[in-house]
Amino acid sequence: MFHPSLFKGANVVVTGAGRGIGLEIARQFLDCGAHVLLHGGRAAAGPLPDFLENAVAEARAHVVYADFLEEGGIGALLQRVDSLFPHVDVLINNAGTMVGRFPAADLTDEQYDTVVRLNQTSVVEVTRGLLRSLRRAPHAAIVNTVSISALTGGSPGSAIYSATKAFVSTYSKGLARELAPAGIRVNCVSPGTITTDFHARYSSAEKLEATRKTIPLQRLGTAEDCAPAYLFLASNTLSGYITGQVLEVNGGQLIC
Ligand SMILES: NC(=O)c1ccc[n+]([C@@H]2O[C@H](COP(=O)([O-])OP(=O)(O)OC[C@H]3O[C@@H](n4cnc5c(N)ncnc54)[C@H](OP(=O)(O)O)[C@@H]3O)[C@@H](O)[C@H]2O)c1
């Protein structure tokens, strides 16, 4: 889709790349010549897809697993990045999930802590841990995954998840200003309703069909719809004058 050497030689880290949107982002970076460290999620769920198996064999892709909710999980990922890459050109903070639907009155402290730690605190910790490496790159970029629910508040039971995505959106804007003098751009991609395992877990087929009917483009999104937005925002050639922005990828589900 993009030029096959758009990211030639670039070192790219993608979190939550074992499946869904993150896996497709990693695939498209590999197609454009990048070296990619994929954080594959908590643990291998099965054999790697063929494209990844080949890229690993060519030492262009590296896969690491780390549970961000476990003590030392993020530290293990950061160590692996440091041992692999002399600098990081692109960081994609994408790992996250709703964890569950928790009605406000029943929400436990543990559920609250889990959702915040996974979707919010981990982004701060991974970013902080890789900043020195990003500063060493000539034109580094950070792209964070947020959500349409950061603006809408989401559907019932997802208020805390939605609020964590709003946090990441605002955090990214602050960071964009702070890191601009160092030549580091920070932007977000905000997916709408995307057909990955995420919604297979948290939304019924009826709910998804009802949502589909409200979308001006009349279909749910795919990981393939989302990934090019990340590559665009990561490329200094394509978006070198864009920082502190949120790119909504939602088929027109939210137009404001
Ligand atoms: N799908 C949508 O409609 C949608 C809409 C808006 C925003 N998003 C956001 O887009 C991102 C990707 O979601 P997706 O749709 O591709 O979902 P997905 O297929 O469920 O992928 C989520 C990724 O995050 C990882 N992850 C989950 N819990 C983790 C933990 N405790 N420690 C480390 N990694 C963990 C998963 O690893 P495991 O394999 O170990 O679970 C997986 O790699 C998420 O941040 C999500 O919030 C999705």
The ligand as an ORCA input file, in Angstrom:
! r2SCAN-3c Opt
* xyz 0 1
  N     -11.702     -3.247     18.193
  C     -12.247     -2.069     18.387
  O     -13.399     -1.807     17.992
  C     -11.472     -0.975     19.085
  C     -12.041      0.308     19.093
  C     -11.353      1.339     19.701
  C     -10.124      1.105     20.288
  N      -9.603     -0.156     20.277
  C      -8.295     -0.341     20.890
  O      -7.423     -0.866     19.913
  C      -6.368     -1.596     20.560
  C      -6.238     -2.951     19.913
  O      -7.468     -3.637     20.099
  P      -7.949     -4.835     19.143
  O      -9.305     -4.509     18.688
  O      -6.894     -5.166     18.162
  O      -8.123     -5.947     20.275
  P      -7.435     -7.361     20.502
  O      -7.489     -8.156     19.237
  O      -8.090     -7.882     21.717
  O      -5.894     -7.002     20.813
  C      -5.521     -6.411     22.025
  C      -4.032     -6.575     22.226
  O      -3.698     -6.054     23.545
  C      -3.048     -7.086     24.274
  N      -3.304     -7.130     25.713
  C      -4.499     -7.327     26.327
  N      -4.311     -7.446     27.665
  C      -2.971     -7.351     27.871
  C      -2.145     -7.420     29.038
  N      -2.644     -7.628     30.265
  N      -0.806     -7.267     28.904
  C      -0.264     -7.067     27.689
  N      -0.990     -7.019     26.546
  C      -2.326     -7.153     26.640
  C      -3.612     -8.370     23.690
  O      -2.803     -9.467     24.035
  P      -3.478    -10.908     24.434
  O      -3.454    -11.693     23.162
  O      -2.574    -11.433     25.506
  O      -4.869    -10.649     24.910
  C      -3.618     -8.038     22.209
  O      -2.344     -8.196     21.646
  C      -6.723     -1.622     22.046
  O      -6.009     -0.608     22.715
  C      -8.214     -1.305     22.051
  O      -8.608     -0.720     23.275
  C     -10.245     -1.196     19.680
*
